[in-house]
């Protein structure tokens, strides 16, 4: 899996490369001081993963992210926390705040590697064949599997697919998040951002910006925040708490 680093600070680029090499086997094929130069490079090179700063001259990281090829994965690296929710709306794998901790970087890279594997042509994609009030039937490799709704922790939108995280496995299916949300019970599953639907019965805790389900941290999108607080707490809490 190859990658590039884009950051307008030379020291930040060197530190990032050193950290990446410490925690992973990623092949770093380039460093760039601005997004414009990186775009030119991408015209002739296929890159799997980009580590991207946000506050940069000429073209900032958020604008650059909208121009990327569909298959390219992205991890934001920035000193500014206010861009976090916007980054997830751009289908970023992760959002790392500087100074970046080694363990946090490894977690983000592992997630990117897992995503690439899920999206690869070799991965068996499932299809949802039918649904009832209590479960889905998913077809994979000519067999039908019954997935109970109460076993699904959350569903993540990933490019042109969704990933169902259950208590025992991850399943990827070619369907957008809006479509699958319409097939599952609205009294159990809540849309909380552009990229996530959660099973409210699996929520361990939450704050103003994040839902915690076991080891997973799921961002709450701005446009979904008030509805989540109202529905999940039966109106006893609000997003300003």
N, C-alpha and C positions, 0 to 999 in steps of 0.2 A: 504494500500500500504506500503510494508516494504522496508527498505533501509539500506545500510552500508556506512561507511565513511572510505576512505583509504588516509592516509597522514602520512609522516614520522615524522612530528612534533607533539608531544603530545598536546601542547597548541593549535595548529591549529585544531586538531581533537575535542578538548573540546569546542572551540569557535564555530566551525561549528555545533556541536550537539545542543548547546544552541540556536543558531540562528534558526536552523531548527524547534526546538520545539516551538520557539516563533511565527513562521509564518505559521505553518502547523500542520496537525494531522498525519504526517508520523510516522510509527513505526520504530525506529532505533534499529536494532537487532545486530549490531556489529560495532566495530572500529578496524582498522588494520594499523599497522605501515609500512607495505610493501605489494606489490601486490602478491608476492609469497604465503604468508600466506593466503591472501584473496582468491586466486585461490583454495587452498585446502578446504577452507570453502564452496566455491561455488559448489564443487563436491557433497555436501550433503544437500545443502540448496538452495531453489529457492528465488532469490532476484529480486524485481521489479525495484529498482533504486539504482544506485551507485554514490556517490560523490567522485570524483577521482582527486588526485593531479597528476602532471606530472613528476616533477623532484624528483625521488626517487631512492634509491639504488637497486641493483640486477635486477629489472625489472621496466622500467619507465611506466608512465601511458599510453602513446601512444601504446607501445608494448602490454601492458595488455589489452587494449580495443579491440585489434584484436582477443583476445582469449575468449571473452565473449559470452555467449549464445545469440542467435538471439533475444529472447524476452526481454532481460535485457536492461533497459534504463540507460543512462549515462549523468551525468553533470560533466564537468571538473571544478576543482577549483585550480587555480594556480596564481603565482605572475608574470608569464611570458606571455606577450601578443603575442609573436612571434609564438606561437603554435595554435593560434585561427583558422586559415584557415584549418590547418591539422586536427583539432578536428572535424570540420564539415564533412570532408571527411570520418570520422569514424562513421558517423550518430549519433553524440552526440546531445542530446536535447538542451544543452546550454553550454556556456563557461563563467565562472565567474572569474573575476580578484580580487585577494586579495589586500587590505582588502575588504571583500565582504559586500556590503550594504544590509540591511534588505529587502528593497523593491525590489531590484534586485533579491535577492534569492527567494522571494515569487513568483515573475514573472516566474522564471525558474521552480520552483516546480509546479506551476499551469499548466505550459506548459506540464510537464511530466505527470501529472495526466490526462490532456486532451488527451495526446497521448495514455496512457494506455487504456483509455475508447474507443478511436477510434479503437485500435487494438484488443480489447476484442472480444470474441466469440459472445457476445450478440449484438454487434453493427451490424446493417444492412449494408452490403457491396454493393456498386453499381457496375454496369457493363456498359461500354460504348458500345452501340449497333450500332451507326452510327454517321457519322459526315458530315457536309457540309462546304461550304466556310465561313459560318457565325455562326454556332452553333453545339453543340453536342447533341445527344440523349442519356440520361443516364437512365438505367432501375434500379429501386429500388422497392422491394416489389410488383412485378408484374405490376408496372406502369411505363410509360415512361415520362421523364422530359426533357424539352428543356432548355439547358444552352447556352445562347449567349456568344460568345467569349469575347465581350467587357465588360461582367460582371465579368469575371475571373480576379482577381488581380494577383495571382501567383499560382504556383503549386509546392508542396513540396514532394520530395521522402522520404518515411518513411518505412524502412525495405522493405517488399515485396509489399508495396502499394504506391499509391500517394494520396495526399490530395489536392483537388481543393478548393481554397479560393475564394469565389465569394463575391459580394456586400452584399448578404443576408444570406449566409450559408457556411458550410464546408461539402464537400462530399468526402468520401474515396472510392477508387476503387482498385481492385487487378490488378495492372499493373505497370510496371517499368517506370521510368521517360523518358527514351529514346524512348519507344514505344509511349507514349502519346504525346511527343514532335513532333513525326512524323505525328500525326493526326491533329495538329493545325497549323494555319497560321504562317509561318516563318517570315513574315513581321511585325507581332505583338508580337510574343512570342520569348524570347531570353533565351537560356541556360546560366546561370551565375555561376553555380558551380555544383559539383557532385550531390547536393541534391535539386537544385532550378531552375525552369523556371519562368521568370517574364513577365507580360504584360507591355510592355514599356509605354503604355498610362496611366498606373496607378502609375508610378514612380513619387514620390514627389521631391526627391533629392538623391544625392549620393556623396560619396567621393572615395578615392582610394581603400577602402576595403569593403564598405558597401552600399547597396541600401536601401532607406527608402520608404516604401509604407504604408501610414497612420501610425499606431502604430507598424508596423512590421519592423525589422531590418534584412536584408538578406545579408549574406556574399558573396563577389565576389571571386570566386576561382582563384588561380594563373594562371592556364592554360586558363581561360576564360576572364581574365582581359583586355588584349589588344583588343580582338574582341569586347567586350562590349563597350569600350570607342570609338572605331572606328565606329561601327555601330550606336550606340545610338546618337552620336554627328555628324554623317555624316562626320567623319574624322577630325573634327575641334579640338578635344581634344585627348590626349593620356594618358596612364596610369601613366606617370611620372609627370603629372601636380599636 
